């Protein structure tokens, strides 16, 4: 009886310790985050921002009652995250969860703060019904209001909240200009993404259009620029303007099976700066996928196959803040970059390379989907496809006697030998949007959010292995469990036999 009583007391004590321990952890925001990317812990960049707040920010949370799955579970996670913001800000973030019970007042307040209703499907009484719900957050500081109108995906929640707070604190936004007039990529999705942090506009390659920009983006021009346009871009860079060059050297179409060289004049400008983009294509065994359609017996079948001219870049420079937390990006018809640095004051740093099992295709550019490669064509070495350049730059027109021409100056820019990866069709590939926006933030000297944006579950593709290594791994995986089972059984048999002998 005594032992039973002690056992009950011990169990009850353990339950009480767990309950009170959980309550204390909830009260003081204690948690154990075992994820590799620390997905459930606010990043140091966010903590620094919250500690620097000198004024209160009111946060109003608008979530309808009876939210359909999975948004009903996300509501709790969003509120817990906002409570972490409030705690780390020392009470400067004032949280107000608007009560949805008074529906008319709730909807009116949501309208005032710019939170729109959204429609979604919900299963009720075994029927699919359309519900009108609210799931947004408003941030108020003085007479300024910034909103996250709809939080449908919590994977980027910290980035959304922190960037919204930064917008609320920022007096003016920096301006990004996208070059137009030479059949550049439109990049609609990327522009919409950037509008959260920057003023975004299209600009012509004229000196008066470029002078007030904080950053110039040149994305895949296809026609040749005039000499005065190249001069305007050159002077913009030499005078300290920051630029992101996404340059295609080959116009390739897998449906036709061939590509052609592109000459715009930008490649000559970059070559003068020490970055040469060769008119060639890289291909890699680490490859993205492409849809292939074929007709069989009157039916059209679509399959997905790896396409070596869509290199999946896993060889990223983890010493650079731009690519430090990225696992992969996927390019399309990229070209090899060679560094011909002439000035010791110019620093060139690689950001992305193909793998050791890659190659380079020179003219003619036969890029058909069903093209067959020999194994020895993937013998490397790796090709650089993205670089970062900073330091003192000499103008390509330094020999000119033009009166107002600036011959050299400090600047920095990034070159990627592909623009397709940032297109609307490919921007959602793992790592692509993070890479291009990280590059833009670094160039615009607003790199606070880089570590937050990259903090998500990453795609971690398996590196390409040699056939011999693949076979060893294959048979190890197949045979090792069986071998260990036999060894374990033998040990048990020996143990039992020795035990019977002792008895």
Secondary structure, 3 states (H helix, E strand, C coil): CHHHHHHHHHHHHHHHHHHHHHHHHHHHCCCCCCCCCCCCCCCHHHHHHHHCCCCCEEEEEEECCCCCCCHHHHHHHHHHHHHHHHHHCCCCEEEEECCCCCHHHHHHHHHHCCCCCEEEEEEECCEEEEEEECEEEEEEECCEEEEECCCCCHHHHHHHHHHHHHHHHCCCCCEEEEEECCCCCCCHHHHHHHCCCCEEEEEECCHHHHCCCCEEEEECCCCCCCHHHHHHHHHHHHCCCEEEEECCCEEEECCCCEEEECCCCHHHHHHHCCEEECCCEEEECCEEEEEEEEEECCEEEEEEEEEEEEEEECEECCCCCCCCCCCCEECCCCCCEEECCCCCCEEEEEEEECCCCEEEECCCEECCCCCCCCHHHCCCCCCEEEEEEEEEEECCCCCCCCCCCCCEEEEEEEEECCCHHHCCCCCCCCCHHHHHHHHHHHHCCCHHHHHHHCCCCCCCCCCCCCHHHHHHHHHHHHHHHHHHHHHHHHHHHHHHHHHHHHC
